[in-house]
């Protein structure tokens, strides 16, 4: 059990609220990338510090496609961003002398990300996605770019990149800011010496850019994909904990399990609801609630009765999002694209991701519904009319408020979550002299997903604390599901009986941090 006074020390390890893994304790296992089979779980591991290896066949593939780029540059064939300028200047043909210099100009001219730095894990994820997409060979970039990204990841040299940059038509300015550090002109996180010195100290050679390499560093959607993957992974952990909290509420409320019956649910199938119900019934295995005569009410409030419909919707939406993200992180978001079998270099539009943008909005909205339901369940637990327990679940003298006032905090958190989940504007822009006139703003929703999950962990933590207090007031802790017992005991140590009113801020934040770190994963092992 983590002592309450340690929460401030723990939070100091995670100064950015999105960070809840200490990257200094990096795993020493390696993940090999080959451009085709990167999973969200592997990407999360890399984001947390796992070392990266590169498949040699993938480097050979890059060499093959890069040769086509070099031939085009030598022959003067029109190739976007290689022998021509970019955007509205695509009609300008570069001279032989200007081609290599143009690669560096491409990076410098787009390194404009601003604001507080992106979370280290997000940048590591973006770097890994970009490395993996380069290994498809579709960009035509030099293999040296992939090796350099690998070396920087493994040396934990992570570029300092402002959080605001992308409108969802390639992450150009995030890519430019990343590229500036990688060529030794920008800066890395926690680096006071400058990027060039940091690279030298790590024994990483200076990166020389070839004809396609500047654009390869800049033009891709790896940062949006990295943000989405980090958010998705956190959301899946949240979902498991929300399931756990709902099961604990059923125990504390003495809820009716008939709406969780698989045969009942099959009479009106909805995506994900059976997955949610199966999981909750498993968590409640051994509970007295399986005897329906032990339920206190025939009809519970909707926030309890309809748990699996809402939680199931979140589950199904996250599964769709996961499928789309895995396509994103294993695909090429470049322009132009090299097709070696055809010997062709063709303009492309894979950097735009409207489907990902749509599913991120859907995931955020599904979490709003989950948040509302959790807030409602906790609020019902504060009411003697619903629970037959003291108001606010206090165990002390008359006049104690107990946990009742905390519902104001959870409702405030819900309001913030609902605001974050609002879909970003999609409009017809007029950038680059009206050439870049289509956007998704997917990055806005991806960043919102991470922030929503962070706040929702606090709501779920409060539901758990309220449920545990109710369970002990009923003195039914020995009748609950076997899987729940160690969790209940641990939370009881963290949040003892409310014999006198006290602040539970430290208890709530400490439990929320445990949830973000998936401390209760053992219940399903």
BAZARO-497868 format. One record per residue (C-alpha): x, y, z; residue in one letter. Coordinates in steps of 0.5 Angstrom, whole numbers, plus 500, padded with zeros to 3 digits. Each point is the difference from the previous one (the first is absolute). Last residue first. Layout:
// residues N
XYZa/...
//
This chain:
// residues 525
491475472x/493504500x/501503506x/507501500x/499506495x/499504506x/506505500x/498502493x/505506500x/494505499x/496496505x/506501505x/500507499x/493501501x/500496507x/506505502x/496506497x/493498504x/504498507x/504507499x/493504499x/496496505x/500506505x/497498507x/493499503x/501496506x/498493501x/501499493x/502493499x/507499497x/503502493x/506497498x/500494505x/493499497x/502501493x/505494501x/494496503x/495501495x/506499494x/501493504x/493498500x/498502493x/502493497x/496496505x/494504499x/497503506x/497496506x/506501505x/499507499x/493501502x/501504506x/494504497x/504506502x/506497498x/497499493x/498507500x/507503501x/503495495x/495503495x/501507501x/508499499x/499496494x/495506497x/505505502x/506496496x/495500494x/499507500x/508502501x/501495495x/495504495x/505506501x/506496497x/496497495x/497506497x/507504500x/502494495x/494500496x/500507499x/507500497x/498495495x/494504499x/504506498x/505496496x/494498496x/500507497x/497497494x/502505494x/499502493x/502506496x/508499499x/501503494x/496507501x/507504500x/503495505x/494500505x/493502498x/496496505x/493497498x/497498507x/500494506x/499503507x/502495505x/495496503x/498502507x/503494505x/504505504x/494504502x/497494502x/506498504x/500506504x/493500502x/501493502x/506502504x/495506503x/495494502x/506496503x/502506504x/493501503x/499493501x/505501505x/495504505x/497493502x/506496502x/498501507x/496506502x/500499507x/494503504x/498494504x/506496503x/505496496x/500494495x/499505494x/497497493x/498507498x/493499503x/500494504x/498493497x/493498497x/504500493x/495504496x/496504505x/506501504x/504504494x/507500499x/500493496x/496503495x/505506499x/505495499x/496496495x/498507496x/508502500x/501493497x/495501495x/502507497x/507497500x/498494495x/496505496x/505505499x/505494499x/495498494x/501507497x/508500500x/500493497x/495503494x/504506499x/507496500x/496495495x/498506495x/507503500x/503493499x/495499494x/502507497x/508499500x/503504495x/508498499x/498495495x/499505495x/505497494x/504503495x/504495496x/507497499x/500494496x/505494499x/493496499x/503495505x/503505504x/494504501x/503507504x/494504503x/501508499x/497502505x/500496507x/496497505x/502493499x/497494504x/501496506x/498505505x/494502496x/497493499x/502499508x/496506501x/494498496x/499494504x/501503507x/495505498x/495495498x/501496507x/500506504x/493501497x/498493502x/502501507x/497507501x/494497497x/500495505x/501504506x/494504498x/495494499x/504496505x/498505506x/493501498x/497497507x/505504504x/500507497x/492498498x/499500508x/498493502x/494496499x/498494504x/503503506x/505498506x/503494496x/501494504x/494496497x/504500494x/505495502x/506502496x/500506505x/503496505x/507501496x/504494499x/502502493x/498508500x/506501495x/498495495x/493503500x/503507499x/505497494x/494496497x/496506500x/505505497x/501495494x/493499499x/498507500x/506501495x/495502494x/493499501x/496494500x/492500502x/498494503x/507497500x/501505507x/495496504x/503494498x/507502502x/497503507x/503506502x/493504500x/498494505x/506502505x/496504505x/504505504x/502499507x/502508500x/507498502x/501494496x/497503494x/505506501x/506495500x/498497494x/499507497x/507502503x/503494496x/497501494x/503507500x/506497502x/500496493x/498506496x/505505503x/506495498x/497500493x/499507500x/508501502x/502495494x/495505495x/503506503x/507498498x/498497494x/496506498x/506505502x/505496496x/495499494x/500508500x/507500500x/502496495x/496503495x/505501494x/504506497x/506503504x/505494501x/499497493x/500507497x/507502502x/502493498x/498500493x/506503497x/505497505x/501503507x/506499504x/499498507x/506501505x/502494503x/497497507x/506499505x/495502505x/504506502x/500502493x/493500499x/499504507x/505505497x/496501494x/494501503x/501505505x/504500507x/494501505x/496494498x/494497504x/496499494x/504501493x/502506496x/500503493x/506500496x/503493500x/497497494x/496496505x/498506504x/497504493x/497493498x/495500506x/498507499x/499499493x/496494501x/496504505x/499505495x/498496494x/495495504x/497498493x/493503499x/498500507x/500507502x/506499504x/505504504x/498501507x/504496506x/507503499x/505495498x/507499504x/503494496x/501493504x/507498501x/499493504x/506497497x/496494497x/495505497x/506505497x/503494497x/494497497x/498507497x/507500497x/499493497x/494502497x/503506497x/506497498x/496495496x/499506495x/493502498x/495497495x/494501504x/497493498x/506496503x/495497505x/506501505x/498508500x/493498503x/504496505x/505506502x/494505500x/496496504x/506499505x/501508500x/493501501x/500495506x/506503503x/497507499x/493498504x/504497505x/504506501x/494504501x/500506495x/503506502x/497506503x/498505494x/502500493x/502496494x/503504494x/505496497x/498500493x/505505497x/506497503x/498493498x/498501493x/507505499x/504494502x/497496495x/501506495x/507500501x/500493497x/496502494x/503507499x/507498496x/496496495x/495505499x/493500503x/494501495x/495505503x/493498498x/499497507x/500507503x/493500502x/502493505x/507498499x/506501495x/502496495x/505495499x/499496506x/494503503x/495498495x/504496495x/501502493x/506496496x/506504501x/504494498x/505500506x/494502505x/496494496x/506495501x/500502507x/493499502x/500493496x/506498504x/496502507x/495495498x/505494500x/504503506x/494500504x/498493498x/507498502x/499504507x/493496501x/504493498x/505502506x/494500505x/501506505x/501500507x/497504505x/501501508x/494500505x/499507503x/493501502x/498502493x/503494497x/496496505x/494504497x/502498493x/500493502x/493500503x/498504494x/503495495x/505501495x/499494494x/502503494x/506505499x/505495503x/501503507x/504495506x/498502507x/505499505x/500498507x/504505505x/494503503x/501507502x/499502507x/502507498x/494500496x/496501507x/493498497x/494505502x/501506495x/494503498x/500505506x/507502498x/504501506x/500492501x/505498505x/498506504x/493497501x/503494503x/503505505x/494503501x/496494501x/505497506x/496503505x/494495499x/505494501x/500495494x/497493502x/
//
